[in-house]
Every structure is written in C-alpha cells, then in structure tokens.
Amino acid sequence: MTGWIRRTGRGTPRPPALRAQRELITALDADVDRQLAAAETASAGITTRASVLIAAAGVTSGLQVSSAVVIPAVLAVLSALVGVGLLLMRTAKEVPILEAEETFWAQPPVTARRNILHWKNGVLLERERSLYRRRAVLVVGFALLAASISADLVISIVHVSCGGGE
C-alpha cells in the first residue's frame, strides 16, 4: 500500500498530480463561469442602453423645432435604427449541451472537464468580441443622437436670433 492510501483510507489510489489537475481545472472552470456571467451582465447593460437610445431618439425627433430642416430628424431616426439594430444583434453562441455530452461522455473525467473548459473559454472569447462590436455600435448611436440634439439646438438658436421666435 502506498502512503496516500493509508492516510486517506480510500481503496482507489489517486495520485497527487491528478488531484492537482482536478483542482486546477475546477479553479479555471469557476473563473471562466464568472467571466461568462460578467459578459452576460454587460450584454444586458448594452441592451438596456439600446432601449434608452431608441426612446431618447423618439423623444428628440418629436421635439424638432423646425419642419423645414430635416437633418436633426434624420439623425434621430438613424440613432433609433442603430438602437433597434443593437437589440437584434446576436450576442454569441452557447455551449451546445447535447453535442458536448456526446463528445465528452467517453472521455476520462479530467480530460472531459478540461475539454469542456476549453469549449466554454471559446464561447467566452466570442462573447467578448461581440460585446466589443456592440459597444462600438452603441457609441455610434449615441453620437448620432447627440448630433441630432446639437443640430436642433443650433437651428433653434438661429431661428430665435433671426427674429423667428420669442
């Protein structure tokens, strides 16, 4: 009997290297899960901001000062369309559970956990790329909204200074 079996009283020896691998994979898996949850939270935040963008663009286009100049209205409509596009963008794929089960069922447990970890890490990288794209599109949408508001402000100042308003 080895010293490990005598100390634990277990009948199946598990070498310390295998235990260390399991512990490492468990720690890495927990960190990937944490990062996936953070990416999901960030994605939900972008979706909320996209909804705010759509609502603000609608309000802005409804408060246009002059119907003769359509630039602010066009910019507001474009920012609303950007918001709608953000809501329709796919965030990223998920780990296909049935395919993973078929793939990893016959593998030893440590190997299967390691391969699932790699699969989940791939999903995480895709989500991070998707978040980056969605953030960039969101910035463009808010820039269009700011341009619409600024153009409307300039038009109203010119309109008032030329004696068109009170």
N, CA, C and O of each residue as an XYZ file, in Angstrom:
664
protein
N       0.835     -1.191      0.000
C       0.000      0.000      0.000
C       0.872      1.245      0.000
O       1.921      1.305      0.642
N       0.412      2.205     -0.722
C       1.153      3.462     -0.733
C       0.754      4.289      0.475
O      -0.264      4.033      1.119
N       1.572      5.279      0.768
C       1.292      6.161      1.900
C       0.009      6.947      1.719
O      -0.673      7.254      2.696
N      -0.330      7.278      0.470
C      -1.530      8.065      0.215
C      -2.780      7.282      0.591
O      -3.696      7.831      1.204
N      -2.823      5.996      0.227
C      -3.989      5.172      0.549
C      -4.104      4.981      2.055
O      -5.199      5.033      2.614
N      -2.965      4.758      2.708
C      -3.005      4.577      4.173
C      -3.522      5.838      4.856
O      -4.306      5.752      5.802
N      -3.089      7.012      4.386
C      -3.510      8.259      5.044
C      -4.992      8.555      4.822
O      -5.664      9.058      5.723
N      -5.497      8.252      3.648
C      -6.886      8.606      3.345
C      -7.859      7.501      3.686
O      -9.033      7.770      3.942
N      -7.400      6.276      3.696
C      -8.296      5.169      3.966
C      -9.144      4.809      2.760
O     -10.067      4.003      2.876
N      -8.851      5.386      1.610
C      -9.625      5.098      0.401
C      -8.995      3.922     -0.329
O      -7.783      3.716     -0.265
N      -9.817      3.164     -1.013
C      -9.328      1.983     -1.704
C      -8.742      2.272     -3.066
O      -7.908      1.501     -3.539
N      -9.148      3.368     -3.730
C      -8.638      3.668     -5.058
C      -7.587      4.766     -4.954
O      -7.891      5.883     -4.535
N      -6.368      4.454     -5.330
C      -5.330      5.480     -5.214
C      -5.545      6.589     -6.242
O      -5.854      6.325     -7.403
N      -5.378      7.809     -5.802
C      -5.426      8.967     -6.693
C      -4.125      9.716     -6.491
O      -3.898     10.293     -5.428
N      -3.289      9.712     -7.476
C      -2.004     10.375     -7.315
C      -2.191     11.879     -7.093
O      -3.153     12.463     -7.590
N      -1.287     12.496     -6.358
C      -1.386     13.931     -6.102
C      -1.429     14.763     -7.383
O      -2.072     15.813     -7.412
N      -0.754     14.308     -8.445
C      -0.760     15.072     -9.704
C      -2.167     15.141    -10.284
O      -2.585     16.190    -10.775
N      -2.901     14.029    -10.231
C      -4.267     14.004    -10.736
C      -5.155     14.916     -9.900
O      -5.995     15.633    -10.442
N      -4.974     14.891     -8.582
C      -5.754     15.763     -7.705
C      -5.446     17.227     -8.015
O      -6.353     18.059     -8.049
N      -4.177     17.543     -8.239
C      -3.774     18.912     -8.562
C      -4.377     19.347     -9.895
O      -4.802     20.492    -10.045
N      -4.414     18.424    -10.869
C      -5.034     18.753    -12.154
C      -6.514     19.054    -11.981
O      -7.030     20.019    -12.544
N      -7.196     18.221    -11.196
C      -8.622     18.451    -10.939
C      -8.855     19.803    -10.279
O      -9.746     20.556    -10.669
N      -8.032     20.097     -9.265
C      -8.189     21.366     -8.559
C      -7.941     22.543     -9.485
O      -8.647     23.549     -9.413
N      -6.949     22.429    -10.349
C      -6.652     23.499    -11.295
C      -7.798     23.674    -12.278
O      -8.236     24.796    -12.530
N      -8.280     22.581    -12.829
C      -9.382     22.659    -13.785
C     -10.629     23.228    -13.101
O     -11.344     24.030    -13.702
N     -10.898     22.832    -11.867
C     -12.044     23.365    -11.129
C     -11.901     24.867    -10.924
O     -12.868     25.610    -11.090
N     -10.708     25.318    -10.565
C     -10.488     26.749    -10.357
C     -10.631     27.524    -11.665
O     -11.260     28.581    -11.700
N     -10.048     26.997    -12.733
C     -10.163     27.665    -14.034
C     -11.601     27.687    -14.520
O     -12.063     28.686    -15.072
N     -12.309     26.577    -14.313
C     -13.708     26.488    -14.715
C     -14.553     27.513    -13.972
O     -15.424     28.150    -14.565
N     -14.303     27.671    -12.693
C     -15.051     28.658    -11.909
C     -14.763     30.076    -12.405
O     -15.662     30.915    -12.447
N     -13.515     30.338    -12.779
C     -13.179     31.668    -13.276
C     -13.822     31.931    -14.636
O     -14.308     33.033    -14.886
N     -13.828     30.931    -15.513
C     -14.489     31.096    -16.813
C     -15.986     31.319    -16.601
O     -16.581     32.162    -17.272
N     -16.599     30.583    -15.685
C     -18.020     30.789    -15.384
C     -18.273     32.209    -14.872
O     -19.264     32.837    -15.243
N     -17.377     32.712    -14.021
C     -17.515     34.080    -13.512
C     -17.420     35.085    -14.651
O     -18.193     36.042    -14.706
N     -16.473     34.870    -15.559
C     -16.316     35.781    -16.683
C     -17.495     35.702    -17.642
O     -17.909     36.717    -18.202
N     -18.037     34.505    -17.837
C     -19.234     34.366    -18.672
C     -20.407     35.114    -18.064
O     -21.168     35.759    -18.785
N     -20.567     35.037    -16.741
C     -21.642     35.767    -16.062
C     -21.434     37.274    -16.193
O     -22.397     38.015    -16.387
N     -20.189     37.732    -16.088
C     -19.902     39.164    -16.248
C     -20.199     39.623    -17.676
O     -20.715     40.722    -17.879
N     -19.879     38.791    -18.657
C     -20.179     39.131    -20.051
C     -21.682     39.189    -20.273
O     -22.167     40.045    -21.013
N     -22.417     38.294    -19.646
C     -23.887     38.306    -19.768
C     -24.457     39.571    -19.138
O     -25.385     40.166    -19.687
N     -23.920     39.987    -18.002
C     -24.370     41.220    -17.355
C     -24.064     42.424    -18.237
O     -24.900     43.318    -18.373
N     -22.880     42.457    -18.836
C     -22.516     43.556    -19.737
C     -23.421     43.578    -20.959
O     -23.806     44.648    -21.430
N     -23.759     42.412    -21.471
C     -24.661     42.333    -22.619
C     -26.047     42.867    -22.268
O     -26.670     43.566    -23.066
N     -26.522     42.536    -21.078
C     -27.821     43.056    -20.629
C     -27.765     44.579    -20.483
O     -28.740     45.266    -20.790
N     -26.636     45.106    -20.020
C     -26.472     46.552    -19.903
C     -26.521     47.242    -21.258
O     -27.114     48.311    -21.397
N     -25.896     46.628    -22.256
C     -25.927     47.197    -23.606
C     -27.349     47.169    -24.149
O     -27.781     48.119    -24.802
N     -28.071     46.102    -23.888
C     -29.459     46.010    -24.335
C     -30.305     47.105    -23.684
O     -31.149     47.709    -24.345
N     -30.088     47.363    -22.406
C     -30.811     48.431    -21.718
C     -30.466     49.786    -22.326
O     -31.356     50.602    -22.561
N     -29.198     50.030    -22.580
C     -28.783     51.306    -23.178
C     -29.349     51.462    -24.584
O     -29.697     52.572    -24.987
N     -29.445     50.377    -25.330
C     -30.038     50.435    -26.664
C     -31.509     50.829    -26.580
O     -31.997     51.594    -27.412
N     -32.213     50.312    -25.581
C     -33.616     50.682    -25.388
C     -33.751     52.159    -25.030
O     -34.658     52.843    -25.504
N     -32.832     52.644    -24.182
C     -32.826     54.070    -23.826
C     -32.537     54.914    -25.071
O     -33.152     55.962    -25.268
N     -31.617     54.466    -25.894
C     -31.288     55.175    -27.132
C     -32.514     55.296    -28.033
O     -32.775     56.364    -28.587
N     -33.253     54.227    -28.180
C     -34.451     54.242    -29.018
C     -35.471     55.235    -28.459
O     -36.036     56.034    -29.206
N     -35.705     55.186    -27.149
C     -36.674     56.094    -26.527
C     -36.224     57.552    -26.642
O     -37.032     58.425    -26.958
N     -34.950     57.817    -26.388
C     -34.448     59.195    -26.477
C     -34.514     59.710    -27.909
O     -34.824     60.879    -28.136
N     -34.225     58.849    -28.865
C     -34.309     59.256    -30.267
C     -35.752     59.580    -30.652
O     -36.005     60.520    -31.406
N     -36.682     58.801    -30.134
C     -38.096     59.085    -30.402
C     -38.532     60.417    -29.819
O     -39.236     61.185    -30.475
N     -38.121     60.692    -28.600
C     -38.452     61.973    -27.964
C     -37.795     63.117    -28.720
O     -38.431     64.140    -28.975
N     -36.532     62.952    -29.080
C     -35.807     64.002    -29.793
C     -36.439     64.297    -31.142
O     -36.583     65.463    -31.510
N     -36.813     63.282    -31.874
C     -37.419     63.521    -33.184
C     -38.798     64.155    -33.037
O     -39.248     64.864    -33.937
N     -39.465     63.914    -31.933
C     -40.769     64.534    -31.705
C     -40.683     65.981    -31.270
O     -41.673     66.706    -31.365
N     -39.533     66.423    -30.798
C     -39.357     67.791    -30.317
C     -38.600     68.669    -31.305
O     -37.991     69.662    -30.907
N     -38.631     68.323    -32.560
C     -37.916     69.115    -33.568
C     -38.520     70.512    -33.660
O     -39.740     70.676    -33.654
N     -37.643     71.524    -33.747
C     -38.064     72.926    -33.751
C     -38.660     73.320    -35.090
O     -39.712     73.956    -35.144
N     -38.002     72.949    -36.148
C     -38.421     73.393    -37.470
C     -38.645     72.192    -38.362
O     -37.835     71.266    -38.403
N     -39.743     72.220    -39.066
C     -40.004     71.136    -40.004
C     -39.330     71.398    -41.342
O     -39.289     70.517    -42.200
N     -38.793     72.620    -41.529
C     -38.119     72.946    -42.783
C     -36.760     72.265    -42.877
O     -36.334     71.899    -43.972
N     -36.073     72.086    -41.758
C     -34.756     71.452    -41.755
C     -34.912     70.042    -41.186
O     -35.305     69.865    -40.033
N     -34.599     69.050    -42.007
C     -34.856     67.666    -41.609
C     -33.619     66.951    -41.056
O     -33.711     65.799    -40.632
N     -32.480     67.614    -41.058
C     -31.242     66.958    -40.619
C     -31.356     66.407    -39.193
O     -31.001     65.250    -38.971
N     -31.839     67.194    -38.211
C     -31.950     66.621    -36.855
C     -32.887     65.409    -36.785
O     -32.622     64.452    -36.058
N     -33.969     65.464    -37.538
C     -34.911     64.343    -37.529
C     -34.277     63.100    -38.149
O     -34.462     61.989    -37.651
N     -33.533     63.288    -39.234
C     -32.871     62.153    -39.883
C     -31.836     61.539    -38.944
O     -31.730     60.317    -38.843
N     -31.066     62.401    -38.250
C     -30.076     61.889    -37.304
C     -30.742     61.139    -36.147
O     -30.236     60.110    -35.698
N     -31.873     61.654    -35.669
C     -32.590     60.977    -34.589
C     -33.121     59.624    -35.051
O     -33.048     58.640    -34.314
N     -33.650     59.575    -36.260
C     -34.161     58.306    -36.796
C     -33.006     57.312    -36.968
O     -33.154     56.129    -36.660
N     -31.863     57.791    -37.456
C     -30.708     56.903    -37.606
C     -30.250     56.353    -36.259
O     -29.896     55.179    -36.153
N     -30.256     57.203    -35.228
C     -29.843     56.705    -33.905
C     -30.845     55.685    -33.373
O     -30.454     54.719    -32.718
N     -32.128     55.889    -33.646
C     -33.125     54.899    -33.231
C     -32.917     53.580    -33.971
O     -33.048     52.505    -33.386
N     -32.590     53.668    -35.264
C     -32.339     52.444    -36.027
C     -31.095     51.712    -35.523
O     -31.050     50.482    -35.523
N     -30.094     52.466    -35.097
C     -28.912     51.840    -34.503
C     -29.315     51.089    -33.232
O     -28.853     49.974    -32.991
N     -30.181     51.709    -32.420
C     -30.667     51.046    -31.202
C     -31.429     49.768    -31.513
O     -31.247     48.749    -30.846
N     -32.279     49.826    -32.526
C     -33.022     48.628    -32.923
C     -32.064     47.559    -33.423
O     -32.222     46.378    -33.116
N     -31.064     47.982    -34.198
C     -30.061     47.028    -34.675
C     -29.335     46.350    -33.528
O     -29.055     45.153    -33.583
N     -29.028     47.123    -32.480
C     -28.367     46.539    -31.309
C     -29.246     45.498    -30.630
O     -28.757     44.465    -30.174
N     -30.531     45.771    -30.565
C     -31.428     44.795    -29.938
C     -31.535     43.515    -30.755
O     -31.784     42.439    -30.211
N     -31.346     43.639    -32.064
C     -31.468     42.462    -32.925
C     -30.157     41.708    -33.122
O     -30.161     40.574    -33.600
N     -29.018     42.338    -32.752
C     -27.716     41.678    -32.928
C     -27.624     40.445    -32.032
O     -28.051     40.455    -30.878
N     -27.058     39.394    -32.596
C     -26.800     38.200    -31.789
C     -25.654     38.481    -30.849
O     -24.668     39.116    -31.223
N     -25.787     38.009    -29.634
C     -24.715     38.262    -28.680
C     -23.576     37.266    -28.877
O     -22.442     37.695    -29.089
N     -23.810     36.017    -28.821
C     -22.797     34.984    -29.061
C     -23.453     33.621    -28.881
O     -24.570     33.501    -28.376
N     -22.722     32.606    -29.310
C     -23.283     31.254    -29.183
C     -23.112     30.735    -27.759
O     -22.360     31.289    -26.958
N     -23.818     29.677    -27.478
C     -23.743     28.987    -26.178
C     -23.039     27.651    -26.380
O     -22.848     27.206    -27.512
N     -22.663     27.029    -25.301
C     -22.117     25.672    -25.372
C     -23.272     24.733    -25.680
O     -24.225     24.672    -24.903
N     -23.220     23.990    -26.801
C     -24.309     23.062    -27.124
C     -24.248     21.848    -26.194
O     -23.342     21.021    -26.294
N     -25.205     21.756    -25.307
C     -25.175     20.742    -24.253
C     -25.218     19.322    -24.819
O     -24.427     18.471    -24.413
N     -26.129     19.063    -25.746
C     -26.238     17.697    -26.269
C     -24.979     17.287    -27.025
O     -24.506     16.160    -26.879
N     -24.441     18.187    -27.823
C     -23.210     17.879    -28.552
C     -22.038     17.676    -27.583
O     -21.195     16.803    -27.792
N     -21.994     18.485    -26.530
C     -20.936     18.331    -25.531
C     -21.048     16.984    -24.824
O     -20.043     16.321    -24.571
N     -22.268     16.590    -24.512
C     -22.463     15.304    -23.835
C     -21.982     14.152    -24.715
O     -21.293     13.246    -24.246
N     -22.352     14.195    -25.996
C     -21.926     13.136    -26.902
C     -20.411     13.137    -27.093
O     -19.791     12.080    -27.210
N     -19.826     14.323    -27.122
C     -18.388     14.437    -27.359
C     -17.585     13.962    -26.155
O     -16.591     13.255    -26.316
N     -17.998     14.337    -24.968
C     -17.170     14.126    -23.779
C     -17.574     12.917    -22.935
O     -16.905     12.619    -21.946
N     -18.623     12.232    -23.287
C     -19.134     11.141    -22.447
C     -18.101     10.030    -22.269
O     -17.947      9.496    -21.170
N     -17.401      9.685    -23.333
C     -16.481      8.549    -23.269
C     -15.084      8.937    -22.761
O     -14.228      8.068    -22.598
N     -14.853     10.191    -22.518
C     -13.531     10.638    -22.085
C     -13.379     10.481    -20.584
O     -14.372     10.488    -19.855
N     -12.153     10.340    -20.115
C     -11.920     10.318    -18.664
C     -12.371     11.654    -18.057
O     -12.323     12.683    -18.731
N     -12.804     11.646    -16.803
C     -13.383     12.859    -16.211
C     -12.492     14.098    -16.275
O     -12.981     15.183    -16.592
N     -11.215     13.967    -15.987
C     -10.337     15.145    -16.008
C     -10.200     15.675    -17.433
O     -10.226     16.886    -17.655
N     -10.054     14.773    -18.390
C      -9.939     15.181    -19.792
C     -11.228     15.845    -20.260
O     -11.189     16.870    -20.941
N     -12.359     15.272    -19.900
C     -13.642     15.850    -20.297
C     -13.828     17.241    -19.698
O     -14.259     18.159    -20.396
N     -13.511     17.406    -18.424
C     -13.646     18.726    -17.789
C     -12.721     19.737    -18.434
O     -13.093     20.894    -18.629
N     -11.505     19.297    -18.767
C     -10.566     20.204    -19.426
C     -11.080     20.610    -20.807
O     -10.981     21.777    -21.185
N     -11.628     19.657    -21.558
C     -12.143     19.969    -22.890
C     -13.385     20.857    -22.822
O     -13.556     21.750    -23.652
N     -14.240     20.618    -21.852
C     -15.405     21.498    -21.661
C     -14.936     22.900    -21.292
O     -15.497     23.889    -21.763
N     -13.919     22.985    -20.459
C     -13.350     24.281    -20.087
C     -12.866     25.023    -21.329
O     -13.123     26.217    -21.480
N     -12.166     24.318    -22.217
C     -11.701     24.956    -23.455
C     -12.882     25.410    -24.312
O     -12.838     26.484    -24.912
N     -13.918     24.607    -24.367
C     -15.105     24.942    -25.143
C     -15.758     26.200    -24.567
O     -16.102     27.122    -25.306
N     -15.922     26.228    -23.262
C     -16.517     27.400    -22.609
C     -15.646     28.638    -22.787
O     -16.164     29.745    -22.938
N     -14.340     28.461    -22.772
C     -13.442     29.585    -22.984
C     -13.596     30.146    -24.399
O     -13.521     31.359    -24.597
N     -13.808     29.276    -25.373
C     -14.082     29.727    -26.746
C     -15.357     30.546    -26.826
O     -15.412     31.562    -27.518
N     -16.380     30.098    -26.114
C     -17.634     30.851    -26.065
C     -17.406     32.220    -25.410
O     -17.939     33.233    -25.863
N     -16.614     32.230    -24.347
C     -16.302     33.487    -23.669
C     -15.597     34.461    -24.605
O     -15.937     35.644    -24.636
N     -14.625     33.980    -25.363
C     -13.921     34.852    -26.302
C     -14.855     35.410    -27.361
O     -14.746     36.581    -27.724
N     -15.772     34.592    -27.862
C     -16.762     35.069    -28.831
C     -17.671     36.126    -28.215
O     -17.980     37.127    -28.860
N     -18.099     35.914    -26.979
C     -18.949     36.902    -26.313
C     -18.214     38.220    -26.116
O     -18.798     39.291    -26.280
N     -16.933     38.145    -25.766
C     -16.170     39.376    -25.580
C     -16.029     40.132    -26.891
O     -16.124     41.360    -26.904
N     -15.805     39.425    -27.994
C     -15.741     40.083    -29.305
C     -17.086     40.703    -29.656
O     -17.145     41.820    -30.171
N     -18.160     39.982    -29.379
C     -19.498     40.500    -29.643
C     -19.783     41.739    -28.802
O     -20.360     42.707    -29.297
N     -19.382     41.714    -27.537
C     -19.574     42.882    -26.674
C     -18.804     44.085    -27.209
O     -19.311     45.206    -27.187
N     -17.597     43.862    -27.685
C     -16.800     44.954    -28.229
C     -17.514     45.591    -29.428
O     -17.604     46.814    -29.526
N     -18.017     44.752    -30.332
C     -18.742     45.263    -31.511
C     -19.996     46.010    -31.091
O     -20.274     47.097    -31.596
N     -20.757     45.427    -30.164
C     -21.995     46.066    -29.736
C     -21.726     47.391    -29.029
O     -22.490     48.341    -29.199
N     -20.652     47.472    -28.239
C     -20.300     48.741    -27.585
C     -19.959     49.803    -28.621
O     -20.375     50.954    -28.489
N     -19.205     49.429    -29.651
C     -18.836     50.378    -30.698
C     -20.080     50.888    -31.422
O     -20.189     52.083    -31.698
N     -21.004     50.006    -31.726
C     -22.245     50.410    -32.388
C     -23.069     51.309    -31.471
O     -23.683     52.269    -31.936
N     -23.089     51.010    -30.188
C     -23.823     51.838    -29.229
C     -23.254     53.252    -29.176
O     -24.010     54.221    -29.117
N     -21.937     53.378    -29.196
C     -21.307     54.705    -29.191
C     -21.714     55.481    -30.447
O     -21.984     56.680    -30.371
N     -21.758     54.817    -31.588
C     -22.187     55.474    -32.825
C     -23.637     55.956    -32.687
O     -23.966     57.065    -33.106
N     -24.487     55.131    -32.106
C     -25.890     55.520    -31.926
C     -26.032     56.748    -31.043
O     -26.784     57.666    -31.370
N     -25.315     56.772    -29.926
C     -25.400     57.944    -29.052
C     -24.745     59.164    -29.689
O     -25.169     60.290    -29.426
N     -23.721     58.969    -30.519
C     -23.123     60.099    -31.243
C     -24.132     60.680    -32.230
O     -24.233     61.899    -32.366
N     -24.870     59.826    -32.913
C     -25.919     60.313    -33.817
C     -26.993     61.072    -33.048
O     -27.474     62.107    -33.510
N     -27.369     60.568    -31.886
C     -28.371     61.247    -31.073
C     -27.853     62.612    -30.610
O     -28.582     63.603    -30.650
N     -26.602     62.657    -30.175
C     -26.011     63.938    -29.750
C     -25.938     64.913    -30.920
O     -26.189     66.105    -30.749
N     -25.598     64.417    -32.098
C     -25.557     65.282    -33.284
C     -26.951     65.810    -33.614
O     -27.095     66.967    -34.009
N     -27.961     64.988    -33.458
C     -29.341     65.416    -33.704
C     -29.753     66.527    -32.740
O     -30.327     67.539    -33.143
N     -29.449     66.318    -31.464
C     -29.800     67.320    -30.451
C     -29.014     68.612    -30.705
O     -29.573     69.704    -30.610
N     -27.736     68.492    -31.022
C     -26.911     69.674    -31.289
C     -27.404     70.429    -32.519
O     -27.502     71.656    -32.499
N     -27.711     69.706    -33.576
C     -28.219     70.356    -34.790
C     -29.539     71.062    -34.510
O     -29.771     72.170    -34.992
N     -30.400     70.421    -33.731
C     -31.680     71.050    -33.391
C     -31.461     72.293    -32.533
O     -32.174     73.285    -32.691
N     -30.494     72.251    -31.637
C     -30.172     73.403    -30.803
C     -29.647     74.559    -31.654
O     -30.048     75.706    -31.457
N     -28.761     74.264    -32.588
C     -28.235     75.305    -33.481
C     -29.358     75.899    -34.319
O     -29.425     77.117    -34.484
N     -30.224     75.075    -34.839
C     -31.347     75.563    -35.649
C     -32.254     76.453    -34.816
O     -32.708     77.493    -35.294
N     -32.523     76.063    -33.587
C     -33.402     76.887    -32.751
C     -32.736     78.208    -32.371
O     -33.423     79.226    -32.286
N     -31.412     78.228    -32.138
C     -30.698     79.474    -31.836
C     -30.726     80.401    -33.043
O     -30.977     81.599    -32.906
N     -30.468     79.851    -34.217
C     -30.517     80.658    -35.440
C     -31.930     81.172    -35.669
O     -32.120     82.325    -36.055
N     -32.895     80.341    -35.438
C     -34.290     80.710    -35.640
C     -34.678     81.869    -34.709
O     -35.332     82.815    -35.148
N     -34.292     81.807    -33.464
C     -34.607     82.867    -32.496
C     -33.816     84.144    -32.794
O     -34.361     85.244    -32.698
N     -32.546     84.006    -33.151
C     -31.730     85.195    -33.407
C     -32.137     85.920    -34.684
O     -31.854     87.108    -34.835
N     -32.787     85.234    -35.590
C     -33.273     85.862    -36.823
C     -34.681     86.424    -36.658
O     -35.299     86.848    -37.634
N     -35.180     86.429    -35.453
C     -36.499     87.000    -35.187
C     -37.646     86.053    -35.412
O     -38.799     86.480    -35.471
N     -37.355     84.770    -35.540
C     -38.426     83.816    -35.805
C     -39.113     83.317    -34.542
O     -40.158     82.673    -34.628
N     -38.562     83.594    -33.398
C     -39.167     83.117    -32.160
C     -39.280     84.212    -31.141
O     -38.930     85.356    -31.433
N     -39.742     83.916    -29.988
C     -39.907     84.935    -28.960
C     -38.645     85.198    -28.200
O     -38.631     86.037    -27.298
